[in-house]
Amino acid sequence: MSSRTWLMCSLALVSACGGEGATGTASPVASISITVASSAVGLGANLTLVAIVRGADSGILTDQQPTWHSSNDAIATVDATGHVRGVALGGPVTITAAVAGKSAAASVRVTPEVVLITPNIANVSAGQPVQFVATAYDAAGTVIDGGPATWSISAPTPSPPATITAGGLFVATAPAPVTVQAVIAGKMGSILVGVPSIRDGLWIGASSTGRPVQIQVLYGYVTAFRLTSIPLQLCTTLQLLVEGNTLIVNDQFSMSITGTGAAPGSHGPGTVTGAFLTDATLSATISTIVIFGPITCDNGQVQPGNFGLNLGTVSLSR
């Protein structure tokens, strides 16, 4: 190959490589931001941060890669791709991404990977004390010392149906589903403990119009109301199901029937007002319930229109 030919080929290659950005300069950066799924990472675990670099037109720039920095490598490190690793409990640690004079930061804490509470019991009787213990673990499943646990309880009742001490001693005072919570070094663990009621169970009966009715009671709450064998013009039968958590107070309850939830179809408005006469008998009054069409019947037919059901008094037992 002659010197002239070699030179021309070389110039052609330079021109082709230069392309649209012949100067080789990267796109100008207008801003950078960080997205993160969580503000905490477990000890020994990884958390991925994503830096989004934008240009003047707000478009995402892929030719600008930021550099990453941790304010405390002894607690949390970050690599060149934004992967944060929990090294020791503590924080917050500031993770920074910088490019072309622009920067963004995210705050991250290192917590236990998981906190488990034992014993993991499903039910406990009112008045029965239970000593709970909380244990913290790292990502490898090793027990770690994260300091003492902070205990609390949560329940869907106006007044707490249980107590728990600073040392984890739990005593239920009333029927309810109670969530026991323990926080160690910023990580929460929880278990659900049910406190049964003498009213718990499936109550079965019929309305004054002869339609079967069921009410489900769990942990002192009316959790479901079912009305079956509803005859409609095109349906052989239909079931109305209302689910909720209605607290029984002084042997009485009142459920609102609104919104969607009929199976199949939708329903509203109406109420189910009941009173427990004894441990084995229940009397309820059901106001007019409107079932909204079109409804797909159990036989596949479509029932148009709306239907009002006046059910009157219901007697149930178990």
Secondary structure by P-SEA (a helix, b strand, c coil): ccaaaaaaaaaaaaaaaaccccccccccccbbbbbbccccccccbbbbbbbbbbcccccccccbbbbbbbccccccccccccccccccccccbbbbbbccccbbbbbbbbcccccccccccccccccbbbbbbbbbbccccccccccbbbbbccccccccccccccccccccccccbbbbbbbcccbbbbbbbbbccccccbbbbccccbbbbbbbbccccccbbbbcccccccccbbbbbbbbbbbbccccccccccccccccbbbccbbbbbbbccccbbbbcccbbbbbccccccccccccbbbbbbcccccccc
